[in-house]
Amino acid sequence: MTSLKFGTSGLRGLVTELVGAPAYAYARAFCAMIAADEAAGPGGEVMIGRDLRASSPAIAALCAQAAADAGLVPLDCGETPTPALALAAMRLPAPAIMVTGSHIPEDRNGLKFYRREGEIDKADEARIVALHERLGLRQAPEPTAAPRRGEAGAPYVARYVDFYGPDALAGLVVGVYQHSGVARDLICEVLAAVGARPVALGRADRFIPVDTEALRPEDEALACRWAGEQRLDAIVSTDGDADRPLVADESGRFLRGDLVGALTAAVLGADAIVTPVTSNSALEKLGLFERVWRTKVGSPHVIAGMNEARAAGARIVVGFEANGGLLLGSDVTRGGRTLAALPTRACLDRAARAGAPLSRLSAEARFAVALSNRLQNVAQEKTAALIARLDGADATFRDRAFAGHGGVVALDRCDGLRMTLGNGATLHLRASGNAPELRVYVEAATQEAAEALLAEGLGFAARETA
């Protein structure tokens, strides 16, 4: 048994089970797939980046050795955001490997793989697993490869400065919660280049697993304190590898990622949005978009949905997730400048209507009150068993569990189990694709009702999976 597996975005698992032969073997399997599909003979390049976890340099060195042993040329991009690596790889073009565990704790890490044209899909994941087994590599050589230097950060900064211009955020003061995010300095650079005054906050010298979909209470308290101490127009941050943004308004109140995604999509002129079932149910009611595609959780599913939207004739397609990750599926041209499509989660593909505080924009969106959190260290088998019991033909168990809300009147099985309760609220349970966690999502009419339902849902799930 091993913790290593492909989840919502890439291969993840315990560091102790990834460092060494597994990291080398999975990287070799990826290179074998690329070589088979693209006739990439000796001399083809592979870009490699990493986040700030203590284990990431050693894993990146193993990936570089794997690329070299496969007859390819590794390019070391160093500590760089995942979307920056993806952008640089697409422009070269070259495949890429990002060493990151994203938002999960530091005792875990992972690998994200990119083809020349962008993020791999679920079929690619299955092929990599099959090739990994076929190659049968059980030992890794001592890393001796000397990768050439690659550059990913500068093109990523230029992407936004060239499109938005030097005065896009003129006069705004933006706090940057830096913690251990790999883009912490790059974000300050971009903000300054488009006219804002960045204020660096909360820089950490150890890894902090900031999860944009299940914020730690201390992160929320810090944002409110900073907003009270300084006159800030907003506070921004990211998860560990900077493919999920985190945005707080002028009072330090964090906005849900799907709300920020919807505001961005509207400013970019999207006629179609693609988003998982965990995003707010108000999206279909806003009247801002001609079509809303719903998918399972995870960027590969959102990318597949964006492809469907374009095939159906959508002009500008924007994908986003409740965790904040936004994917630009179409080129956006404005004033003679073009923001090229970047079909992978990016922390900086964001836009806001000038002249309005974020708190007002949030209120005007009329989103349902939605909250989410997680139970950690819950085996996926236990989550699956609970969902199967709730989804059973006998409705007695689920109706009794939520009798105080009028029972369960509808089920959505797209990803986990989303239950509509008799009082109109919703409770959604699903297994995390990245770690042994049970995710709980709720929507309700008021903040108080949502908080109570979330606490009830977490308590129920904890009891039933104990």
Backbone torsions as a table, in degrees:
resi	resn	phi	psi	omega
1	MET	NA	144.5	178.9
2	THR	-144.0	152.5	177.7
3	SER	-80.6	-12.3	-174.9
4	LEU	-72.7	126.2	175.2
5	LYS	-165.4	159.9	174.5
6	PHE	-80.3	131.6	179.9
7	GLY	-116.6	-137.2	-178.1
8	THR	-71.1	-23.8	178.8
9	SER	-158.2	89.6	175.2
10	GLY	95.0	179.4	179.2
11	LEU	-87.3	132.3	-179.8
12	ARG	-135.0	156.2	174.5
13	GLY	171.8	-178.7	179.4
14	LEU	-64.4	141.8	178.7
15	VAL	-56.8	-40.9	-177.9
16	THR	-63.7	-21.5	180.0
17	GLU	-102.4	-2.1	-179.7
18	LEU	-107.7	-40.9	-179.0
19	VAL	-64.4	137.0	179.6
20	GLY	101.5	-138.7	-174.1
21	ALA	-58.1	-40.3	-178.2
22	PRO	-61.1	-46.1	179.3
23	ALA	-61.5	-44.9	179.2
24	TYR	-62.2	-44.6	-175.6
25	ALA	-67.7	-42.1	179.5
26	TYR	-68.7	-35.8	176.3
27	ALA	-66.4	-40.0	176.3
28	ARG	-62.8	-40.0	179.2
29	ALA	-64.1	-40.6	176.8
30	PHE	-62.4	-45.8	179.7
31	CYS	-62.3	-36.1	178.2
32	ALA	-65.0	-39.8	178.1
33	MET	-64.8	-43.8	179.9
34	ILE	-62.2	-44.8	-179.0
35	ALA	-62.3	-39.5	-179.0
36	ALA	-67.8	-36.3	-174.6
37	ASP	-87.7	-29.2	-170.7
38	GLU	-117.4	6.4	-178.5
39	ALA	51.7	41.2	-178.4
40	ALA	-80.3	95.3	-179.9
41	GLY	-79.0	-174.3	178.2
42	PRO	-53.3	135.7	-179.4
43	GLY	105.4	-18.3	175.9
44	GLY	-64.0	147.7	-173.5
45	GLU	-103.7	151.2	174.6
46	VAL	-132.7	123.0	179.4
47	MET	-88.4	139.0	-177.0
48	ILE	-130.4	126.5	176.9
49	GLY	-127.6	173.0	-178.6
50	ARG	-155.3	159.6	175.6
51	ASP	-93.6	-165.8	-172.0
52	LEU	-95.8	11.5	176.8
53	ARG	-65.3	149.5	-178.6
54	ALA	-61.7	-30.5	-177.2
55	SER	-84.5	-11.3	-171.5
56	SER	-67.0	-39.4	179.2
57	PRO	-59.7	-42.2	-179.3
58	ALA	-65.7	-39.1	179.5
59	ILE	-69.1	-39.8	177.9
60	ALA	-62.2	-38.1	178.2
61	ALA	-64.1	-37.9	177.0
62	LEU	-65.9	-38.6	177.8
63	CYS	-65.6	-39.4	178.3
64	ALA	-64.0	-40.5	178.4
65	GLN	-65.6	-39.4	178.9
66	ALA	-62.6	-42.8	178.9
67	ALA	-63.0	-44.0	179.9
68	ALA	-63.6	-41.5	-179.6
69	ASP	-68.9	-21.5	177.0
70	ALA	-86.4	3.4	179.2
71	GLY	86.3	15.1	179.8
72	LEU	-107.9	169.8	-178.1
73	VAL	-109.1	111.4	179.2
74	PRO	-77.0	137.2	174.7
75	LEU	-113.2	117.8	-177.1
76	ASP	-87.1	110.7	179.1
77	CYS	-94.5	0.1	174.9
78	GLY	66.7	-151.9	179.7
79	GLU	-77.1	112.5	-173.4
80	THR	-153.0	151.2	178.0
81	PRO	-65.0	147.0	177.3
82	THR	-55.3	-49.1	-179.2
83	PRO	-66.0	-28.0	176.2
84	ALA	-67.2	-41.4	177.2
85	LEU	-63.7	-43.6	179.8
86	ALA	-61.4	-43.5	179.4
87	LEU	-62.2	-47.4	-179.2
88	ALA	-62.5	-39.5	179.9
89	ALA	-66.2	-40.2	179.7
90	MET	-67.2	-33.2	-178.3
91	ARG	-78.0	-27.6	-175.1
92	LEU	-61.1	-50.6	-12.6
93	PRO	-88.1	154.1	178.3
94	ALA	-159.4	155.0	171.5
95	PRO	-70.0	166.4	-176.9
96	ALA	-148.9	154.0	174.4
97	ILE	-128.6	124.6	176.2
98	MET	-108.3	125.6	177.2
99	VAL	-92.3	107.9	-178.8
100	THR	-164.1	147.8	170.3
101	GLY	-105.5	10.0	177.5
102	SER	58.0	-116.3	-172.4
103	HIS	-99.0	-4.4	-173.9
104	ILE	-80.1	163.5	-174.7
105	PRO	-56.7	161.0	-171.5
106	GLU	-70.3	-15.9	177.3
107	ASP	-76.2	0.6	176.3
108	ARG	-123.0	155.7	176.4
109	ASN	-152.4	-176.5	-176.8
110	GLY	-168.8	-178.6	179.2
111	LEU	-131.2	131.8	171.3
112	LYS	-113.0	135.1	-174.7
113	PHE	-114.7	141.8	-179.2
114	TYR	-132.7	132.3	167.9
115	ARG	-77.4	177.4	177.3
116	ARG	-60.0	-33.0	-176.4
117	GLU	-93.9	-1.7	177.1
118	GLY	137.9	-166.2	-173.5
119	GLU	-58.7	141.5	177.0
120	ILE	-68.5	161.1	178.7
121	ASP	-110.0	-176.0	-176.4
122	LYS	-65.1	-33.8	177.0
123	ALA	-65.4	-38.4	176.8
124	ASP	-63.5	-41.3	178.6
125	GLU	-57.1	-44.8	180.0
126	ALA	-63.1	-38.6	179.1
127	ARG	-67.2	-39.8	178.8
128	ILE	-62.7	-42.8	178.2
129	VAL	-61.1	-43.5	-179.9
130	ALA	-64.8	-42.7	178.9
131	LEU	-66.7	-36.6	176.7
132	HIS	-58.7	-43.8	179.1
133	GLU	-69.6	-39.3	-178.1
134	ARG	-66.1	-40.2	-179.4
135	LEU	-68.3	-34.5	175.6
136	GLY	61.9	35.0	-179.0
137	LEU	-78.5	115.7	-177.7
138	ARG	-110.9	-3.7	177.2
139	GLN	-137.0	150.8	177.7
140	ALA	-115.1	137.1	175.9
141	PRO	-71.5	160.0	173.7
142	GLU	-64.5	126.1	-177.2
143	PRO	-62.2	119.3	177.2
144	THR	-124.6	-4.8	-178.7
145	ALA	-63.2	141.3	177.9
146	ALA	-112.4	87.3	-175.2
147	PRO	-63.4	148.1	169.9
148	ARG	-72.6	156.7	-179.6
149	ARG	-79.0	133.0	174.6
150	GLY	-114.7	158.0	-178.6
151	GLU	-123.2	125.5	179.5
152	ALA	-125.7	-31.0	-174.7
153	GLY	-66.0	-47.3	-175.2
154	ALA	-61.6	-44.7	177.5
155	PRO	-62.7	-30.8	179.9
156	TYR	-69.3	-42.5	176.0
157	VAL	-61.8	-46.5	-178.0
158	ALA	-61.4	-32.2	-179.9
159	ARG	-53.5	-44.5	-174.7
160	TYR	-86.3	-39.4	179.4
161	VAL	-64.2	-42.0	-179.4
162	ASP	-65.6	-34.1	-177.7
163	PHE	-83.3	-47.3	-174.3
164	TYR	-85.3	-26.8	178.4
165	GLY	86.8	168.0	-171.4
166	PRO	-74.7	-9.6	-176.1
167	ASP	-117.4	12.2	-174.4
168	ALA	-58.7	-38.0	-179.3
169	LEU	-118.7	31.5	-177.2
170	ALA	-57.2	131.8	176.7
171	GLY	88.1	-10.1	-178.4
172	LEU	-87.5	144.6	175.4
173	VAL	-111.4	118.7	-172.4
174	VAL	-122.2	120.5	174.2
175	GLY	-75.9	140.9	178.8
176	VAL	-119.6	105.4	176.5
177	TYR	-75.8	104.2	-169.0
178	GLN	-84.5	-36.4	-173.4
179	HIS	31.5	-121.8	180.0
180	SER	-116.9	25.4	178.9
181	GLY	-70.4	136.6	-174.6
182	VAL	-69.1	-17.6	179.6
183	ALA	-98.2	14.7	-170.6
184	ARG	-60.9	-37.0	177.5
185	ASP	-84.1	-35.7	-179.7
186	LEU	-62.4	-39.2	179.5
187	ILE	-62.5	-43.0	177.5
188	CYS	-60.8	-39.4	179.3
189	GLU	-63.3	-44.7	180.0
190	VAL	-65.7	-45.7	-179.1
191	LEU	-59.1	-44.3	179.1
192	ALA	-64.4	-36.7	-177.5
193	ALA	-70.5	-21.8	178.7
194	VAL	-106.5	18.1	167.8
195	GLY	103.3	-7.7	-179.0
196	ALA	-85.6	165.2	172.0
197	ARG	-106.9	105.9	180.0
198	PRO	-77.9	142.4	176.5
199	VAL	-121.3	111.5	-178.0
200	ALA	-72.4	132.2	-176.6
201	LEU	-136.2	142.0	168.0
202	GLY	61.6	37.7	178.1
203	ARG	-68.8	135.5	-175.7
204	ALA	-117.1	150.6	176.1
205	ASP	-104.6	9.2	173.3
206	ARG	-134.0	160.2	-176.7
207	PHE	-74.3	131.8	177.8
208	ILE	-118.6	119.8	-177.1
209	PRO	-80.0	80.3	179.1
210	VAL	-78.4	116.6	179.2
211	ASP	-105.7	112.6	-175.1
212	THR	-67.4	-12.3	-178.9
213	GLU	-105.7	-7.5	177.9
214	ALA	-147.1	73.9	-173.7
215	LEU	-65.7	142.5	174.3
216	ARG	-73.1	142.6	177.7
217	PRO	-55.2	-34.6	-179.4
218	GLU	-67.3	-31.1	176.5
219	ASP	-68.1	-41.6	178.7
220	GLU	-65.4	-39.8	178.6
221	ALA	-65.7	-40.8	178.4
222	LEU	-60.9	-45.0	-178.5
223	ALA	-61.6	-43.7	178.9
224	CYS	-64.9	-39.1	179.0
225	ARG	-65.3	-45.3	179.7
226	TRP	-62.3	-41.6	179.1
227	ALA	-63.8	-33.7	178.7
228	GLY	-75.3	-29.8	-177.8
229	GLU	-83.6	-28.4	-175.2
230	GLN	-131.5	154.8	178.2
231	ARG	-88.5	95.8	-177.1
232	LEU	-113.9	142.5	175.2
233	ASP	-83.4	-23.2	178.8
234	ALA	-169.4	164.6	170.7
235	ILE	-126.7	132.5	-179.8
236	VAL	-125.1	153.9	177.7
237	SER	-160.7	-173.3	178.2
238	THR	-147.5	174.8	167.9
239	ASP	-80.1	-169.6	-172.3
240	GLY	-61.2	-40.7	-176.6
241	ASP	-103.4	6.2	170.9
242	ALA	66.8	34.4	170.1
243	ASP	-105.7	-3.9	173.2
244	ARG	-120.4	123.2	176.9
245	PRO	-86.8	160.9	175.9
246	LEU	-135.6	124.7	-174.3
247	VAL	-129.5	130.4	174.6
248	ALA	-117.8	150.0	-179.9
249	ASP	-81.2	-171.6	-173.9
250	GLU	-66.8	-15.7	177.7
251	SER	-94.7	-3.4	-177.7
252	GLY	90.6	8.9	179.6
253	ARG	-86.6	123.4	-178.1
254	PHE	-73.8	138.4	176.9
255	LEU	-93.8	142.4	175.8
256	ARG	-61.0	146.3	-178.7
257	GLY	-62.7	-33.6	-180.0
258	ASP	-72.2	-29.4	175.0
259	LEU	-67.5	-47.2	178.6
260	VAL	-62.8	-37.1	177.4
261	GLY	-63.7	-42.5	179.8
262	ALA	-66.2	-41.6	177.7
263	LEU	-62.1	-41.7	178.8
264	THR	-64.8	-46.3	-179.8
265	ALA	-59.2	-38.5	179.7
266	ALA	-66.8	-43.3	179.6
267	VAL	-65.1	-35.2	179.9
268	LEU	-78.9	-4.6	176.1
269	GLY	80.3	28.5	-178.5
270	ALA	-66.1	136.0	171.5
271	ASP	-99.7	-10.7	176.9
272	ALA	-141.2	136.2	173.9
273	ILE	-122.2	150.0	179.7
274	VAL	-126.5	126.3	-173.6
275	THR	-155.4	150.0	-178.7
276	PRO	-68.3	168.5	179.8
277	VAL	-66.0	-15.9	179.3
278	THR	-79.3	-11.8	178.1
279	SER	-74.5	161.1	-170.7
280	ASN	-58.2	137.3	-178.5
281	SER	-69.2	-12.0	-179.6
282	ALA	-74.5	-12.2	-175.4
283	LEU	-58.2	-38.3	179.8
284	GLU	-71.6	-17.7	-174.7
285	LYS	-99.2	-6.0	-174.4
286	LEU	-69.5	-29.1	-176.7
287	GLY	76.3	14.1	-178.0
288	LEU	-91.7	-21.2	-172.4
289	PHE	-130.3	142.1	-179.2
290	GLU	-68.3	-33.1	-175.5
291	ARG	-146.2	138.5	175.5
292	VAL	-120.3	117.8	176.0
293	TRP	-94.6	132.1	175.6
294	ARG	-107.8	140.5	-176.9
295	THR	-136.6	176.4	167.5
296	LYS	-69.1	165.8	179.0
297	VAL	-73.8	138.3	177.2
298	GLY	125.1	137.9	-176.8
299	SER	-59.8	-34.9	177.4
300	PRO	-59.2	-37.5	179.2
301	HIS	-70.4	-38.6	178.4
302	VAL	-66.0	-40.8	178.6
303	ILE	-62.3	-42.2	177.3
304	ALA	-61.6	-39.6	177.5
305	GLY	-65.5	-36.9	178.0
306	MET	-65.9	-38.2	176.4
307	ASN	-61.3	-41.0	177.4
308	GLU	-63.9	-41.5	-179.1
309	ALA	-63.1	-42.8	178.2
310	ARG	-66.1	-39.8	179.1
311	ALA	-63.9	-28.3	179.9
312	ALA	-84.3	0.4	174.5
313	GLY	103.2	7.7	179.0
314	ALA	-64.2	142.8	-176.1
315	ARG	-86.1	-53.6	177.4
316	ILE	-124.6	118.3	-175.6
317	VAL	-111.7	127.4	176.5
318	VAL	-125.4	129.5	176.1
319	GLY	-109.9	146.5	174.8
320	PHE	-156.6	162.6	-177.8
321	GLU	-122.2	162.2	178.7
322	ALA	-62.6	-23.4	178.5
323	ASN	-79.6	-2.8	176.3
324	GLY	106.2	-22.0	-178.1
325	GLY	-60.1	126.4	-178.9
326	LEU	-117.0	135.9	-178.6
327	LEU	-121.4	125.8	-180.0
328	LEU	-94.8	111.7	-174.6
329	GLY	-93.7	-3.9	-178.2
330	SER	-142.5	154.0	172.1
331	ASP	-68.2	141.5	175.5
332	VAL	-119.6	120.6	-178.7
333	THR	-112.9	134.2	-177.3
334	ARG	-154.8	127.5	178.2
335	GLY	58.4	33.4	-179.6
336	GLY	79.6	0.7	178.5
337	ARG	-111.6	146.1	-176.9
338	THR	-123.5	130.6	170.0
339	LEU	-98.3	106.1	-173.6
340	ALA	-70.8	150.5	177.8
341	ALA	-55.3	141.0	176.0
342	LEU	-139.6	86.7	-173.5
343	PRO	-78.4	56.9	170.3
344	THR	-150.7	158.0	-176.9
345	ARG	-62.1	133.4	-178.1
346	ALA	-135.0	140.8	-177.1
347	CYS	-83.2	-20.4	-172.9
348	LEU	-107.7	-1.8	176.4
349	ASP	-77.1	69.4	-175.9
350	ARG	-132.0	151.2	177.1
351	ALA	-149.0	151.8	178.5
352	ALA	-139.8	153.4	179.0
353	ARG	-72.9	125.7	-177.2
354	ALA	-66.2	148.9	172.5
355	GLY	84.8	2.8	-179.2
356	ALA	-127.7	130.3	177.3
357	PRO	-65.7	151.4	-177.5
358	LEU	-61.7	-33.2	179.9
359	SER	-62.2	-37.2	179.2
360	ARG	-71.8	-41.7	177.6
361	LEU	-60.5	-38.8	179.0
362	SER	-63.8	-44.4	-179.3
363	ALA	-66.2	-38.4	-177.8
364	GLU	-67.3	-23.8	-177.2
365	ALA	-70.9	-21.2	177.0
366	ARG	55.6	43.1	176.5
367	PHE	-71.5	150.3	170.1
368	ALA	-66.0	151.0	177.5
369	VAL	-72.4	114.9	-175.2
370	ALA	-128.9	135.9	179.7
371	LEU	-135.0	159.6	177.4
372	SER	-151.4	155.4	174.7
373	ASN	-161.0	-171.2	-173.0
374	ARG	-147.1	155.2	166.8
375	LEU	-106.1	120.3	-178.6
376	GLN	-86.2	159.0	177.7
377	ASN	58.5	43.6	173.2
378	VAL	-113.6	116.0	-178.8
379	ALA	-60.0	143.4	-178.9
380	GLN	-60.6	-30.1	178.6
381	GLU	-63.3	-37.3	178.4
382	LYS	-69.4	-40.8	176.6
383	THR	-62.0	-44.3	-179.8
384	ALA	-61.8	-39.6	-179.7
385	ALA	-66.1	-40.3	178.5
386	LEU	-65.4	-44.1	179.8
387	ILE	-63.3	-41.1	179.3
388	ALA	-62.9	-37.6	179.3
389	ARG	-67.9	-42.0	178.2
390	LEU	-66.8	-30.5	-176.8
391	ASP	-91.3	6.2	-177.1
392	GLY	-66.9	161.4	-178.2
393	ALA	-62.4	-29.4	178.0
394	ASP	-85.0	111.1	-175.8
395	ALA	-78.9	-2.0	-174.3
396	THR	-58.7	-45.1	-176.6
397	PHE	-61.5	-50.9	-177.5
398	ARG	-69.5	-37.3	179.8
399	ASP	-67.6	-37.9	178.0
400	ARG	-68.0	-38.7	-178.6
401	ALA	-63.3	-33.3	-175.6
402	PHE	-122.9	35.0	-178.8
403	ALA	-60.9	-32.3	-179.6
404	GLY	-67.5	-10.9	179.2
405	HIS	-113.4	15.0	-179.9
406	GLY	86.8	18.0	-179.7
407	GLY	73.3	-167.1	-179.2
408	VAL	-110.2	125.3	-176.1
409	VAL	-108.8	-14.4	179.8
410	ALA	-156.1	150.0	179.9
411	LEU	-125.9	139.5	173.3
412	ASP	-123.7	118.5	-174.1
413	ARG	-104.6	17.7	-176.2
414	CYS	-57.6	-41.0	-179.3
415	ASP	-153.3	103.3	-171.2
416	GLY	74.9	-139.2	179.7
417	LEU	-139.7	118.5	177.1
418	ARG	-107.3	118.4	-175.0
419	MET	-107.9	125.4	171.5
420	THR	-90.5	124.4	-175.9
421	LEU	-90.1	164.7	-175.7
422	GLY	-62.2	-25.1	179.4
423	ASN	-90.1	7.4	177.5
424	GLY	94.4	-12.9	177.3
425	ALA	-74.3	165.0	177.3
426	THR	-128.7	148.2	176.1
427	LEU	-134.2	124.1	-173.5
428	HIS	-123.5	126.5	177.2
429	LEU	-117.0	135.6	174.6
430	ARG	-155.7	156.0	176.3
431	ALA	-83.6	134.6	173.9
432	SER	-62.2	142.3	176.4
433	GLY	-87.5	-2.0	-172.9
434	ASN	-113.9	-19.3	-175.0
435	ALA	-158.8	165.2	178.0
436	PRO	-74.2	77.8	-176.5
437	GLU	-136.4	146.7	174.3
438	LEU	-106.1	119.4	-178.2
439	ARG	-93.3	137.6	179.2
440	VAL	-125.1	127.2	179.4
441	TYR	-124.7	138.9	178.4
442	VAL	-136.1	154.0	168.4
443	GLU	-133.7	140.9	-179.9
444	ALA	-152.7	172.9	-173.9
445	ALA	-73.0	-30.7	-177.8
446	THR	-132.1	163.6	177.4
447	GLN	-60.7	-43.0	-178.6
448	GLU	-63.4	-43.1	179.9
449	ALA	-65.6	-39.1	179.3
450	ALA	-66.1	-43.0	179.2
451	GLU	-62.4	-41.8	-180.0
452	ALA	-66.2	-41.4	-179.6
453	LEU	-67.8	-37.6	178.1
454	LEU	-63.9	-45.4	178.4
455	ALA	-61.6	-41.0	178.9
456	GLU	-65.2	-44.0	-179.8
457	GLY	-63.6	-41.4	178.2
458	LEU	-64.7	-43.1	179.7
459	GLY	-64.0	-43.2	177.9
460	PHE	-60.8	-47.5	-178.8
461	ALA	-64.6	-37.8	179.6
462	ALA	-64.1	-43.1	179.9
463	ARG	-64.9	-42.9	-173.0
464	GLU	-77.0	-16.8	179.3
465	THR	-109.3	4.0	-178.5
466	ALA	-65.5	NA	NA
